[in-house]
């Protein structure tokens, strides 16, 4: 193909026929130059696909040119084409019968014809009908009789048939012809008990396949539907869906080599067994082709394999429901679903799709077909029915779904010889499902509230998309994250009263407040932080940001808004506290029992392409973490070692070694040489019959509690320094001490270990009032009760509120030493002079207004450095317009060097609001200051709407929002 590509680049082709002829000639030379049968067969397949692609190309071009003509001229051109086209194999490919056939079947070309014009076209077609292949003649007799509305109407494609008749040659002078790919076949089912189907229309062989008949010469490429399925255009796939009854081609089973058939059967059964008893149909077709059994029906594999594309069955009660296909049009109503299920039940549990179509009057162009779409897709909306035309099952797995196949044979579970044998192969079939189950279990244990930091590292390490995890948990979990469908909720009055850290009611201007709430209410189930910021114009340069701070802080503090991006919640824990919006699927609140849960099993769409790495290492990570989660967060080390076999030369210790290429130390903990002290709530006195006395155990725990986690050698030295007798006996009994965590043979998830033991040395408790000065989490009940305690009579300061304030107003202005504002928001501290001097202290000055505070001090929201204030960024002074470059940025101030005007080269320290970033222009050097490409530098080479195109690292181009770019000083 290099020669063809070079001529394309050199624009050597004068017209399209030259290109197609050169392409056919090049591929034919490849075919002739190959001697092996498999290599020649592959080359022939490519030739056939090129021939089909050429036909579609000329049909599309011809249809486009005819549409540009008026109806009268179009009819004249079409009549001349029909009457004069060359039907010989050596004729012009661009006007041959295959191209003309597709043009005549395009109803959009005839929709504006008058009845007389349609009759004229039909007469011309019938006059030249004998020149078309036999397969086309039956369809072309109806040309001009179809009444089309909006767009072309697809008919059965003659190229899908495999008839032993003369066909159009794809390559001049070659032996390769256009092939007709056979339609999917179904398997032959064994005889079933029960009533026989109605005799209105004979079923033929069960499953919709024709019985093997006499040998028939098959054209090259028969049975290659699996190979060409990826090359089918959308219009051909639509045509295939419309063909309810696929064509049946006879196949000579007597000519099949028994050895090859047995190899194919074993290969198919092995694939089915490895995939839980079912797989996609095209995988089986591929295996048959590899075994040299192209075109053989799947029923030829025997009764151990089940496949049906033309029959509908009753689904066994309790069987897993199928994922319903998205309805192409309006969903099937409940009454019609019951009627469809009753038809199959009355037929003995199995019914041909053609019989159901006749009974329901669901043929193409019928009312039901136009309302609900194809019957093949409508059947999938009935949960009581089983119809899987694209999947192959083992016989045992099919019985679990279909009642007509007989009872399910339950095999008694094998009892392991001992516990070691039971855990010898800890293979996790679905780590994605284990992750979901673990998150839900942790939420239940934490009473419906869980930190995101406990979950995000696991999701990242296992290589799953966070969007997929959130969608799978959406039925019962609310996750405030940018990947979620909804981030922001409105609180009910009860929820607003329970806000843990509310902002003052007058924090926002009333108009801004109402506008923000109105935007959230209008967004409903699509309320997202970024969309809300864009709608309000609340960005880093806006006046709203300067007046009120970041929108994230404001949303977290508003009483009427629920916005907590740091935690995950069970929906039932929020029920009654928030107003659940409504989307097209219903209310977003806690799902009812009758609602179908989302898919909670792994699919290829759940894998994160950004986590691409060595497949073996990714599989080991998922298996190790899945095995730990499957066992509640703790697993024996010897059980995990067999999971590392795909990684040659890697031991379990390497996973706990920080900095190694297989480092999982942030997720795992192996307490094999360090002793930790258990948390008081995790101590179970009766969990182990400890061989040491209670006093000795408490002494050991006291040493570890005071000195923090200790290595065994350090603990031995501490015991010997204290003069403890029989220290070696105590050390030997460490695993049995319930107050300590020391498990040399057990690996734990770090999150589970943190909930069980104290993993880091805890400092002394903070002084009184420190927790209220910097509030982070909702106050505990004890803290609330302590805050409600009235102040001493000598203290003149008012008692603090019952709930710590979200915002410390002492940050707006400096307070005198010894005043309550200087000491924090808690109880006032007593000065050195005693109570008498405290009474003489003057009350603090009136707190300045917010606009004055912006210029006087640094508040909480001005501590954040704007993204554009990065070292090297070009800025402009608000007053004077002088240009400068940022040297350092800290808090609300920036150190800059002036580049022009008075004081050029001078360094100044200015407040950040006194600076303006330079607007990016095409050709400027920029740095990305936000988003996934944060930190990268490049050149702004163009604009794309409101975004900029940045050239990074040579030939890498990224389209980024202008707000994420900072201009660098030259």
Order of alpha helices (4+ residues) and beta strands (2+ residues): alpha-alpha-alpha-alpha-alpha-alpha-alpha-alpha-alpha-alpha-beta-alpha-beta-beta-alpha-beta-alpha-alpha-alpha-beta-beta-alpha-alpha-alpha-beta-alpha-alpha-beta-beta-alpha-alpha-alpha-alpha-alpha-beta-beta-alpha-beta-beta-beta-alpha-beta-alpha-alpha-beta-beta-alpha-beta-alpha-alpha-beta-beta-alpha-beta-alpha-alpha-alpha-alpha-alpha-beta-beta-beta-beta-beta-beta-beta-beta-beta-beta
